[in-house]
Amino acid sequence: MTTAMRSKARPRTGVDWFLTFLRVLLTGLVLFGLLAFLWQQIDPDNPLASAINPDANRLSWDAFQGLVISGLSQGAMYGLIALGYSMVYGVLGFINFAHGEVFMVGAMTGMITSNKLFEAGVWEDNFLLAILIAVLVSVICSTVTAVVTERIAYRPLRGSPRLIPLITSIGVSFFIQNTSAVLLGPGAKSYPRLPDWLRDDIGIGPFDIEGKKLLVLVVAGVSMGALWYLVERTKTGKAMRAVAEDKEIASLMGIDVDRTIVTTFAVGGAMAGVAGILWGILFGSVTEFTGFLPGIKAFSAAVVGGIGNLGGAMAGGLTLGSSESLAPQLVLEPLGVTGHTQLKDAVAFLVLIFVLLVKPTGLFGERLSAEDRA
Amino acid sequence: MSETMNTDEAGVLAPARGAFDQDWRKLVNWGLICALALIFVSLTDMPDKLDKRVIVEPLLSMGYLSLIWIPVALGNFVTREVVLEGMTQHKKGLRELVAGVSVGAIGGAGLALLIWLLDTRDLSDPLVNWNDALLEVLSFGEGVGYGAIFWILASAGLGLAGGAFHLLSAIANRLLLAIALTIVLTASLESALDDISEGFQLEWLFEALFEKKGGLSVQGAIILAVFAIAWVLVLGGQAKRGRAAVTARRELSPTKVNTVGLVLIAVAAVVLPMFLGRLTNDLFTNVGLFLLLALGLNIVVGLAGILDLGYVAFFAVGGYTAAIMTSPSSPGLSPELPWWVAIFVVVFMAIVAGLFIGAPVIRMRGDYLAIVTLGFGEIIRLTVRSDWASGFTGGAQGILSIPGADIVGVATVKGTDPQQVLYLVIGFVAIAIYVSWRLENSRIGRAWMAVREDESVAEAMGINTVNSKLQAFVVGAILASFSGAIFAAKVGSVFESSFKILVSIVILVIVIVGGMGRIAGVAAGALVLVGILGGPNQPGLLAEFSEFKLLIYGALLIWMMLKRPEGLIPNVRRSRELHQDEFLQDAWLKAQANDDDDEAASGEVAPA
């Protein structure tokens, strides 16, 4: 039964009215903020704009495109992590809360490897080789982490009530976070300095993109393509889709369900590992909490794009990343909110709540098996 | 369940299997797991950092305890058999010992390898605990060879001991467990006991048990062991009978309470704080604050089955509302109400926040709901911290100089006096327990449980699921906001950093470890976890553990979910629901076994 059908079958209650009110309020606020933004773009001293926000000023094209690019590159990373959430949700039907931590393991091991390579001089002499080794190591470590968690924490719980694996995964997340803090020491650890060509701007069309952001976008695109090929064109991918549709029938068709689930975790872990390295390149440092917020945001991205839908996860990531980077300037600032950049993370959560209120199946629809649709 | 169920019935045992008739692959696997666990614990630096915490003065410290339990537990675990109805059971013998020894020895070899590596390689770049201090602790300062050989032998011996538990009778096992628990627990309670014994003029007893520089003395340990043996042998049977009687009575009339127990607890709650010192009062206050939170979350998660990960939001609402209402230095609004008036505003705000957060999420599926509530928790914290709201909340500077709580006409509770705050906390905990207990057995409580088990069926039975879930949310919010208001009065200031997601998760761990849906369970969980290990920002009795407590919380959460999802002190109904499959399986196996017996008796040959 969908929400639409339900609300038709039942008289509207106070909760329904409140939800409608919230939907209208949020949509109204966003539209109003955008309008105010347009006014102040036309003329900052426009009486309408300055009535809402006395310090209104125009956003320059440079600043705007900077926001778009950093939003998209961060969004691409969210998208890569979101793939893992989406795939596991598609196959097992639960949110693997610890996936953000798998991403953090990738970023951490990438940091360790690249610092070792820097000490050995490879990082500066042959950057491409060094980054290739670092990617390889962090992908392997993330994959191993994902597979081991599946084996220890999730496999014994298959078939138990839905919330139990979710709570377990919260425990796993907590455990990995603190393991990192205890073994590697708490606090931020930095990546070695990037070569100059990655820090210069490269002009593409109307955009000037910083090299590292371009690299992030390209690597994310390539990984996404590889994943698409794996899922849609290979036998393994077919098995994964079959298991997502119906585990029992898939096993009757001769598919090794356990192995397929492990593969799903492994592939999701590998994507998170790639995202981890990209995080290191983009921000240059990593802490034990690095995985937490991006993990939840990536989950939001998966929901925004429609959970269980791989293309949707990537699109959701890009949407979430860019709205998180643009909304403070485009909506909050014109509304007169001071210190709007501090609310960047809050915006990400608001997007999640907004999407779930307005279109719970996500922008591109949910692709779930029949039993989950109930 | 099934392991314990049939021990009495399995009268005839098959002869013991040969000592070397082993599943060697399994043993090697578990040995490697043992080795990994030992290396992991060593690298977390527990042996070194906890070495200062002595259990029995010259013999054992918490640091070494963190290592030695691993081979014992795994040596025991690897030889444990799940006994199902109709399966042949073998007599235990040398085979169990050999298995234990081999697992322990492989584990010890792993630790020996670590010691050797610590000596020859330097991996201190990524691994911060890779240093000489760790090597010193692991090899007892006697050199690498000594340490390596010691650990291989010791670990093998401990594995042997783990396996040997199977050979002992049930009563011997219980005695050993009781002795170990009593000694470790008493040692970890050392500072609290010091404090309490002063209040009760029992210093002589404390001095008899403990050394001056910390840790039990050998004679103290012996006294405790004798006490534990006496307890198990003399009182064990009676306690068991008493508990059985209580359980039976509860089955008959679930709303009846154990009046004697209740009166005893009430008297203790009134009298005890007078005899406690500052430290213990403070400790119990922290426990009480978290118990209040956990009782609220217990209603939301345990009874109504709503996994609210943003529960800390209501704690924050309570804390900040109380702070803004009472503090003279709060920016923006500063009515400087007395605390007891402010508490009404706090309740009102909690209801508003509960409805506001609850209404959008209440229709969502359980897992979406978890993440969205988590999002709300973060939104509230981020908003409180931002410049935008700092006109009311003080932003990152927080709100300072909150006066104590004054209860009209009775007393003014100063935050600086832990004893008064403790009484305040006890009062609110009593209210919360009463409310939880009455609600659980009321119409609405049963509606919550119905919704928890199956929403569609509950709806078909005529329960308004949306309203009842919202009610659970609001009741939980009010209890959390009480805790927040007392917290603000106790600490005298509020900062957004006290309201991180971490707090939500720690409360969840308390509820789950203690036992979801059972008041006694939640209380035990709060007492053990917050009291001994400590809350997210509050130190517990084992202050040395502060670095590791979150790690332990995470591990506990995983372990509980895997092995005992109903918690330490389970709610009877909930545990039945969680183990439904096992119960059905047991029943089926029993029926099968009975059928086999019948067929054998009537001399028929079963068709293949």
Interface residues (C-beta under 8 A of the other chain):
Chain A: T3 T13 V15 F18 L19 L22 F94 I95 I112 N115 K116 I152 A153 P156 L157 S160 P161 R162 L163 I164 P165 L166 I167 T168 I170 G171 V172 S173 F174 F175 I176 Q177 N178 T179 A181 V182 L183 L184 G185 F292 I296 F299 S300 V303 V337 T338 G339 H340 Q342 L343 D345 A346 F349 L350 L352 I353 L356 L357 P360 A374
Chain B: L43 T44 D45 D125 P126 L127 V128 N129 G305 L307 L309 L355 A359 P360 I362 R363 M364 G366 D367 Y368 A370 I371 V372 L374 G375 F376 E378 I379 L382 T383 R385 S386 D387 W388 S390 S456 V466 N467 L470 I501 I505 L508 V509 I512 E547 F548 L550 L551 Y553 G554 A555 L556 L557 I558 M561 L562 P565 L578
